[in-house]
């Protein structure tokens, strides 16, 4: 078994990956042998079905991203996790064009809305589907039910389930390959409003009136810092991946980082992937 990483910024950090991927495949000796790239995920700018974070990418970048994915063989994952969609949104031309362009058995879609999921399965049947972390599956029984849904190839639990290894040890062996842990979340571990945060972003993407909710987590003003994420009780570092999760049969790990900037992405890739002697 190898650890499989799912990386952020498919469109936003295209220029970064355009440089990084050739280095990775030409100099595999720079990197730990026990991991592989599973997918790179993201959404384009002004993507109504997007959620969790706003979309990014220059106009027309889709074909460049498609060419890059074919050259290096990684799975494209479209992040279409808007939780506030209505039936009238399903006909959006730009989102449908995006799904049509990337449709392949190698590619997936991260989704929240069951309304959208049903539409996508009928309209673009070649994709595999990922249950989004924006569902905030913190209740273990609810998470287990999600794992048992045949329509999902992967399920991302809420990050607060990460340290509950005794409960995770009860996941059916055949479902463990479907679990995808969010490793480096910086959100306040005790936050009870995480779902409201995602819903507010979904409203914003759709141009809906704000609910008026604002994040009031302690030190949220600091923004994302990897050093803070490492102190989070739910943080999954490379030693935990190797010594705890992989021996239990869990192999999929999601690195968050959309909207954080390419320098931060480099910091993540150095930590999670690169041997210390080659980091500089």
Order of alpha helices (4+ residues) and beta strands (2+ residues): beta-alpha-beta-alpha-beta-alpha-beta-alpha-beta-alpha-beta-alpha-beta-alpha-alpha-beta-alpha-alpha
